[in-house]
C-alpha cells in the first residue's frame, strides 16, 4: 500500500512539473506535448488514487491525508 501511495505522489509531482514545463516553453509543439503528458499523468494519478482509496477502505485504513493533493489548473480555452 505504501508503494502505491509513493507512486501516486510521484505521478502528481511529475504532472505538476510537466505542466510548468508546458507554460515555460516557447515552442508551441513542445508546449502542447508537455501539456498532453501532464494531462495523461494527472489522469493516471486519479485512477491510482481510486485504487488506493478502495484498498484503504477495504483494509479499514483512512490515512489518505498523506497523499499529495492534485492542483487542478484552470481551463485555458
GIVENNOR-V752412 format. One record per pair of residues at least 24 apart in sequence whose ideal C-beta (glycine too) atoms are under 10 Angstrom apart, sorted by the first residue. I is the first residue (numbers start at 1). J is the second residue. D is the distance in whole Angstrom. If there is no record, write none. Layout:
# GIVENNOR-V752412
i:I j:J d:D
i:I j:J d:D
This chain:
# GIVENNOR-V752412
i:1 j:51 d:10
i:1 j:52 d:7
i:1 j:55 d:6
i:1 j:56 d:7
i:1 j:59 d:7
i:1 j:61 d:7
i:1 j:63 d:9
i:2 j:66 d:9
i:4 j:48 d:7
i:4 j:49 d:9
i:4 j:51 d:7
i:4 j:52 d:5
i:4 j:55 d:7
i:4 j:56 d:10
i:4 j:67 d:10
i:5 j:48 d:9
i:5 j:49 d:9
i:5 j:52 d:6
i:5 j:55 d:10
i:5 j:56 d:9
i:5 j:63 d:9
i:5 j:64 d:9
i:5 j:66 d:6
i:5 j:67 d:6
i:5 j:68 d:9
i:6 j:66 d:10
i:6 j:67 d:10
i:7 j:44 d:9
i:7 j:45 d:9
i:7 j:48 d:6
i:7 j:51 d:10
i:7 j:52 d:9
i:8 j:44 d:9
i:8 j:45 d:6
i:8 j:46 d:9
i:8 j:47 d:10
i:8 j:48 d:5
i:8 j:49 d:6
i:8 j:51 d:9
i:8 j:52 d:6
i:8 j:64 d:10
i:8 j:66 d:10
i:8 j:67 d:6
i:8 j:68 d:8
i:8 j:70 d:9
i:9 j:45 d:9
i:9 j:48 d:10
i:9 j:66 d:9
i:9 j:67 d:7
i:9 j:68 d:5
i:10 j:41 d:9
i:10 j:45 d:9
i:10 j:48 d:10
i:10 j:68 d:9
i:11 j:40 d:10
i:11 j:41 d:5
i:11 j:42 d:8
i:11 j:43 d:9
i:11 j:44 d:5
i:11 j:45 d:4
i:11 j:46 d:9
i:11 j:47 d:9
i:11 j:48 d:6
i:11 j:49 d:9
i:11 j:68 d:9
i:11 j:70 d:9
i:12 j:41 d:8
i:12 j:42 d:8
i:12 j:44 d:10
i:12 j:45 d:5
i:12 j:46 d:9
i:12 j:48 d:9
i:12 j:49 d:9
i:12 j:67 d:8
i:12 j:68 d:5
i:12 j:69 d:8
i:12 j:70 d:5
i:12 j:71 d:9
i:13 j:41 d:9
i:13 j:45 d:9
i:13 j:68 d:7
i:14 j:38 d:8
i:14 j:41 d:5
i:14 j:42 d:9
i:14 j:44 d:9
i:14 j:45 d:9
i:15 j:39 d:8
i:15 j:40 d:8
i:15 j:41 d:4
i:15 j:42 d:4
i:15 j:43 d:9
i:15 j:44 d:8
i:15 j:45 d:6
i:15 j:46 d:10
i:15 j:70 d:7
i:15 j:71 d:9
i:15 j:73 d:10
i:16 j:41 d:9
i:16 j:42 d:9
i:16 j:68 d:9
i:16 j:70 d:8
i:16 j:71 d:7
i:16 j:73 d:9
i:17 j:41 d:9
i:18 j:42 d:9
i:19 j:71 d:9
i:19 j:73 d:6
i:22 j:73 d:10
i:23 j:73 d:9
i:23 j:76 d:10
i:35 j:73 d:9
i:35 j:76 d:9
i:38 j:73 d:9
i:39 j:73 d:10
i:41 j:70 d:10
i:42 j:70 d:6
i:42 j:71 d:10
i:42 j:72 d:8
i:42 j:73 d:9
i:45 j:70 d:6
i:46 j:70 d:7
